[in-house]
Structure formats: C-alpha cells, structure tokens
Amino acid sequence: MSESATSGVREMTVASAFGGMRSVSPVVFKAGCPDCRGRFELAASAFRLAIGATSRTTFYSFTCPECGASVRKPAGERIVELLTGGGVSTLRLHSTL
C-alpha cells in the first residue's frame, strides 16, 4: 500500500487486497433421499430451487445419486437463503391471473 503525500489516504491495489487469498472450496450441501434413505453430500450444481408466490410453490429438487429418484422438498425462508447463498440455480415462478 502507498500513502499519498497530499491527502494522507492510503491506496490499495488489487494485488495487495487479494494477495493473501487462497482458492475457495466449492459449496456442498447435505441431503437425503426419502425413497432409498440414502444420505450424501451434493454440490450446488446438483440442486434446482423454484421460488413461487406461496410456501406450496417454493421448493428445491435434486436427483438422488444412489437410486436415481427425483426428489422435491419444500423450501422455507432459511433454506432459500442457504441455497441461493451457496450458488444454487434459482427459478422464479410467476402466477398467472
């Protein structure tokens, strides 16, 4: 970092700001299959999140890696927050009147 003689404000370069950072680990989520009762970890890319106008139309889904079943589970506010923060693809459903 360098300091400007006139302003007393320190300038930061991109290299110095991110110099100590290391690569970020991919986000994984723990999940379970209601069909085969398997428990596993899945990457964010394995999930889909649909956000609807009501709690009945807000859900996440994935395919069980053990038995191949399509799994769909309701997603409350906290689940939506975690999945979107973890990079899960989101589809916003619009109601038709």
CYANA upper distance limits for C-alpha pairs under 8 A (distance plus 0.5 A):
  1 MET  CA     10 ARG  CA      6.98
  1 MET  CA     11 GLU  CA      6.30
  1 MET  CA     12 MET  CA      5.74
  1 MET  CA     13 THR  CA      7.49
  1 MET  CA     16 SER  CA      7.60
  2 SER  CA     10 ARG  CA      6.12
  2 SER  CA     11 GLU  CA      6.05
  2 SER  CA     12 MET  CA      7.65
  3 GLU  CA      8 GLY  CA      6.61
  3 GLU  CA      9 VAL  CA      6.36
  3 GLU  CA     10 ARG  CA      4.88
  3 GLU  CA     11 GLU  CA      6.74
  4 SER  CA      8 GLY  CA      5.97
  4 SER  CA      9 VAL  CA      6.42
  4 SER  CA     10 ARG  CA      6.91
  4 SER  CA     11 GLU  CA      8.04
 12 MET  CA     16 SER  CA      6.99
 12 MET  CA     17 ALA  CA      7.08
 13 THR  CA     17 ALA  CA      6.70
 14 VAL  CA     18 PHE  CA      6.66
 14 VAL  CA     19 GLY  CA      8.48
 15 ALA  CA     19 GLY  CA      5.84
 16 SER  CA     20 GLY  CA      8.42
 26 PRO  CA     43 ALA  CA      7.78
 27 VAL  CA     43 ALA  CA      6.59
 27 VAL  CA     44 ALA  CA      6.73
 27 VAL  CA     86 GLY  CA      6.44
 27 VAL  CA     87 GLY  CA      8.35
 28 VAL  CA     41 GLU  CA      6.55
 28 VAL  CA     42 LEU  CA      5.82
 28 VAL  CA     43 ALA  CA      4.94
 28 VAL  CA     44 ALA  CA      6.57
 29 PHE  CA     41 GLU  CA      5.86
 29 PHE  CA     42 LEU  CA      5.84
 29 PHE  CA     43 ALA  CA      6.84
 29 PHE  CA     44 ALA  CA      7.54
 30 LYS  CA     39 ARG  CA      7.85
 30 LYS  CA     40 PHE  CA      6.31
 30 LYS  CA     41 GLU  CA      4.92
 30 LYS  CA     42 LEU  CA      6.96
 31 ALA  CA     39 ARG  CA      6.40
 31 ALA  CA     40 PHE  CA      6.13
 31 ALA  CA     41 GLU  CA      6.50
 31 ALA  CA     42 LEU  CA      7.59
 32 GLY  CA     37 ARG  CA      6.90
 32 GLY  CA     38 GLY  CA      6.10
 32 GLY  CA     39 ARG  CA      4.93
 32 GLY  CA     40 PHE  CA      6.85
 32 GLY  CA     64 CYS  CA      8.45
 33 CYS  CA     37 ARG  CA      5.51
 33 CYS  CA     38 GLY  CA      5.82
 33 CYS  CA     39 ARG  CA      7.13
 33 CYS  CA     64 CYS  CA      6.69
 33 CYS  CA     69 ALA  CA      8.36
 33 CYS  CA     71 VAL  CA      7.33
 34 PRO  CA     38 GLY  CA      8.21
 34 PRO  CA     71 VAL  CA      8.21
 35 ASP  CA     67 CYS  CA      8.50
 35 ASP  CA     69 ALA  CA      7.68
 36 CYS  CA     66 GLU  CA      8.23
 36 CYS  CA     67 CYS  CA      7.07
 38 GLY  CA     66 GLU  CA      7.32
 42 LEU  CA     46 ALA  CA      6.67
 42 LEU  CA     47 PHE  CA      8.43
 43 ALA  CA     47 PHE  CA      8.07
 44 ALA  CA     83 LEU  CA      8.04
 44 ALA  CA     86 GLY  CA      6.92
 44 ALA  CA     87 GLY  CA      6.43
 44 ALA  CA     88 VAL  CA      5.40
 44 ALA  CA     89 SER  CA      8.34
 45 SER  CA     87 GLY  CA      8.20
 45 SER  CA     88 VAL  CA      6.61
 45 SER  CA     89 SER  CA      7.67
 46 ALA  CA     62 PHE  CA      6.47
 46 ALA  CA     63 THR  CA      7.94
 47 PHE  CA     60 TYR  CA      7.26
 47 PHE  CA     61 SER  CA      6.20
 47 PHE  CA     62 PHE  CA      5.40
 47 PHE  CA     88 VAL  CA      6.52
 47 PHE  CA     89 SER  CA      7.54
 48 ARG  CA     60 TYR  CA      6.01
 48 ARG  CA     61 SER  CA      5.80
 48 ARG  CA     62 PHE  CA      7.02
 48 ARG  CA     88 VAL  CA      6.78
 48 ARG  CA     89 SER  CA      5.92
 48 ARG  CA     90 THR  CA      6.67
 48 ARG  CA     91 LEU  CA      8.14
 49 LEU  CA     58 THR  CA      8.16
 49 LEU  CA     59 PHE  CA      6.48
 49 LEU  CA     60 TYR  CA      4.78
 49 LEU  CA     61 SER  CA      7.04
 49 LEU  CA     80 VAL  CA      8.15
 49 LEU  CA     83 LEU  CA      8.09
 49 LEU  CA     88 VAL  CA      7.27
 49 LEU  CA     89 SER  CA      6.67
 49 LEU  CA     90 THR  CA      5.21
 49 LEU  CA     91 LEU  CA      6.60
 50 ALA  CA     57 THR  CA      7.89
 50 ALA  CA     58 THR  CA      5.95
 50 ALA  CA     59 PHE  CA      5.89
 50 ALA  CA     60 TYR  CA      6.56
 50 ALA  CA     90 THR  CA      6.32
 50 ALA  CA     91 LEU  CA      5.22
 50 ALA  CA     92 ARG  CA      6.29
 50 ALA  CA     93 LEU  CA      7.16
 51 ILE  CA     57 THR  CA      7.12
 51 ILE  CA     58 THR  CA      4.92
 51 ILE  CA     59 PHE  CA      7.14
 51 ILE  CA     90 THR  CA      7.76
 51 ILE  CA     91 LEU  CA      6.71
 51 ILE  CA     92 ARG  CA      5.32
 51 ILE  CA     93 LEU  CA      6.33
 52 GLY  CA     56 ARG  CA      8.21
 52 GLY  CA     57 THR  CA      5.10
 52 GLY  CA     58 THR  CA      5.31
 52 GLY  CA     92 ARG  CA      6.67
 52 GLY  CA     93 LEU  CA      5.28
 52 GLY  CA     94 HIS  CA      7.19
 52 GLY  CA     95 SER  CA      8.39
 53 ALA  CA     57 THR  CA      7.00
 53 ALA  CA     58 THR  CA      7.92
 53 ALA  CA     93 LEU  CA      7.75
 53 ALA  CA     94 HIS  CA      7.69
 53 ALA  CA     95 SER  CA      7.58
 54 THR  CA     58 THR  CA      6.94
 55 SER  CA     59 PHE  CA      8.41
 55 SER  CA     74 PRO  CA      7.89
 55 SER  CA     75 ALA  CA      7.92
 55 SER  CA     76 GLY  CA      7.44
 56 ARG  CA     74 PRO  CA      7.70
 57 THR  CA     93 LEU  CA      8.45
 58 THR  CA     74 PRO  CA      6.66
 58 THR  CA     75 ALA  CA      6.19
 58 THR  CA     76 GLY  CA      7.97
 59 PHE  CA     72 ARG  CA      7.20
 59 PHE  CA     73 LYS  CA      6.00
 59 PHE  CA     74 PRO  CA      4.72
 59 PHE  CA     75 ALA  CA      5.07
 59 PHE  CA     76 GLY  CA      8.44
 60 TYR  CA     72 ARG  CA      6.32
 60 TYR  CA     73 LYS  CA      6.05
 60 TYR  CA     74 PRO  CA      6.89
 60 TYR  CA     75 ALA  CA      6.65
 61 SER  CA     70 SER  CA      7.74
 61 SER  CA     71 VAL  CA      5.90
 61 SER  CA     72 ARG  CA      4.85
 61 SER  CA     73 LYS  CA      6.81
 62 PHE  CA     70 SER  CA      6.60
 62 PHE  CA     71 VAL  CA      5.91
 62 PHE  CA     72 ARG  CA      7.32
 63 THR  CA     68 GLY  CA      6.26
 63 THR  CA     69 ALA  CA      6.14
 63 THR  CA     70 SER  CA      5.12
 63 THR  CA     71 VAL  CA      6.37
 64 CYS  CA     68 GLY  CA      5.32
 64 CYS  CA     69 ALA  CA      5.77
 64 CYS  CA     70 SER  CA      6.95
 64 CYS  CA     71 VAL  CA      7.36
 75 ALA  CA     79 ILE  CA      5.87
 75 ALA  CA     80 VAL  CA      6.47
 76 GLY  CA     80 VAL  CA      6.70
 77 GLU  CA     81 GLU  CA      6.67
 78 ARG  CA     82 LEU  CA      6.72
 79 ILE  CA     83 LEU  CA      6.54
 80 VAL  CA     84 THR  CA      6.48
 81 GLU  CA     85 GLY  CA      6.44
 82 LEU  CA     86 GLY  CA      6.56
 83 LEU  CA     87 GLY  CA      6.95
 83 LEU  CA     88 VAL  CA      5.88
 84 THR  CA     88 VAL  CA      5.84
 84 THR  CA     89 SER  CA      7.88
 84 THR  CA     90 THR  CA      7.70
